[in-house]
Amino acid sequence: MWIKDTSVVSCEPKILRKEGTLSIKLGPNHGKEFAIVRESDRRFYVLVVNSPPKEMNSLMSSSEFKKAKSVAINTSTVGFPWEADATNELIFVQPGKYTILISEILESELGGYICTIEYLP
């Protein structure tokens, strides 16, 4: 179950522009893994995971993320598509809705916390 709870995860601005910065505020017990989904094609980009593949450029370790109070990423940030033979790639390349996922374990039925933004270059 994915929950919108701004006391745990909140995202600003709600409309992200080209060369902008997305600020994510993290409350207590927010989780240790972080991904962004581009809703137009359901492309799932992992930025922080407990056991990253060696090819992945992690934003930080999962233990660092678990302790973080905020994270800022810009529109040139790369993520790792969670699929076979993936390589790091730009996340914000198409306009539209993006969902930020924060969880203890992304690939579980535990769910976690979400916030959504629009990217309008």
C-alpha positions as CSV (number, residue, x, y, z in Angstrom):
1,M,0.0,0.0,0.0
2,W,1.4,3.4,-1.1
3,I,0.5,6.3,1.1
4,K,0.6,10.1,0.6
5,D,1.6,11.6,3.9
6,T,3.4,14.9,3.7
7,S,4.7,14.5,7.2
8,V,6.8,11.6,6.0
9,V,7.5,12.5,2.3
10,S,6.8,15.7,0.5
11,C,8.0,17.0,-2.8
12,E,8.5,20.6,-4.0
13,P,8.0,22.1,-6.5
14,K,4.8,20.4,-7.7
15,I,5.8,21.5,-11.3
16,L,9.4,20.8,-12.1
17,R,10.9,22.8,-15.0
18,K,14.0,22.1,-17.1
19,E,17.2,22.7,-15.2
20,G,15.1,22.8,-12.0
21,T,15.7,21.0,-8.7
22,L,13.3,18.7,-6.9
23,S,13.5,18.9,-3.1
24,I,12.2,15.9,-1.2
25,K,11.7,16.3,2.6
26,L,11.8,13.1,4.5
27,G,10.2,12.5,7.9
28,P,10.9,9.9,10.5
29,N,10.9,6.2,9.5
30,H,10.5,7.1,5.8
31,G,12.5,4.0,4.5
32,K,15.8,3.2,3.0
33,E,15.0,2.8,-0.7
34,F,14.1,5.4,-3.3
35,A,12.7,5.3,-6.9
36,I,10.9,7.5,-9.4
37,V,8.3,6.3,-11.8
38,R,7.6,8.1,-15.1
39,E,3.9,7.5,-15.4
40,S,3.6,8.0,-19.2
41,D,5.4,4.7,-19.8
42,R,5.6,3.3,-16.2
43,R,9.4,3.4,-16.4
44,F,10.8,2.6,-13.0
45,Y,14.1,4.3,-12.1
46,V,15.9,3.2,-8.9
47,L,18.1,5.8,-7.2
48,V,18.7,4.1,-3.8
49,V,18.4,0.4,-3.1
50,N,19.9,-1.9,-0.4
51,S,21.9,-4.1,-2.8
52,P,22.5,-2.1,-6.0
53,P,23.8,-3.8,-9.1
54,K,27.4,-2.9,-9.8
55,E,26.3,-0.9,-13.0
56,M,24.1,1.4,-10.9
57,N,25.2,4.9,-10.0
58,S,23.4,5.2,-6.6
59,L,22.5,8.6,-5.3
60,M,23.8,7.4,-1.9
61,S,23.8,4.2,0.2
62,S,20.6,2.9,1.6
63,S,21.9,3.5,5.2
64,E,22.7,7.1,4.3
65,F,19.2,7.6,2.8
66,K,17.5,6.1,5.8
67,K,19.1,8.8,8.0
68,A,18.5,11.6,5.5
69,K,16.1,14.4,6.3
70,S,16.0,15.7,2.7
71,V,17.2,14.9,-0.8
72,A,17.6,17.3,-3.7
73,I,17.9,16.1,-7.3
74,N,18.0,18.1,-10.5
75,T,16.7,17.3,-13.9
76,S,20.0,16.0,-15.0
77,T,20.0,13.2,-12.4
78,V,20.2,9.7,-13.7
79,G,18.4,6.7,-12.4
80,F,18.8,2.9,-13.0
81,P,15.8,1.3,-14.8
82,W,15.0,-1.8,-12.9
83,E,15.2,-4.3,-15.9
84,A,17.7,-6.7,-17.5
85,D,20.7,-5.2,-19.1
86,A,19.9,-1.7,-17.9
87,T,22.3,1.3,-17.9
88,N,21.9,4.5,-15.9
89,E,19.9,7.1,-17.9
90,L,18.3,10.5,-17.5
91,I,14.9,10.3,-15.7
92,F,13.3,13.6,-16.7
93,V,13.2,13.3,-20.5
94,Q,9.5,13.4,-21.1
95,P,6.9,15.9,-19.9
96,G,4.2,14.5,-17.6
97,K,3.5,13.0,-14.2
98,Y,6.3,11.4,-12.1
99,T,5.7,9.5,-8.9
100,I,8.4,9.4,-6.1
101,L,8.4,6.2,-4.2
102,I,10.1,5.8,-0.8
103,S,10.0,2.4,1.0
104,E,11.9,0.1,3.3
105,I,12.0,-2.4,0.4
106,L,10.8,-1.3,-3.0
107,E,10.3,-4.8,-4.4
108,S,7.9,-6.0,-1.7
109,E,4.3,-5.8,-0.9
110,L,5.1,-3.5,2.0
111,G,4.5,-0.3,0.0
112,G,5.7,2.9,1.4
113,Y,5.2,6.6,0.8
114,I,4.7,8.6,-2.4
115,C,4.4,12.1,-3.7
116,T,3.8,13.2,-7.3
117,I,5.1,16.0,-9.5
118,E,4.7,17.2,-13.0
119,Y,7.7,17.7,-15.2
120,L,7.2,20.5,-17.8
121,P,10.5,21.3,-19.6
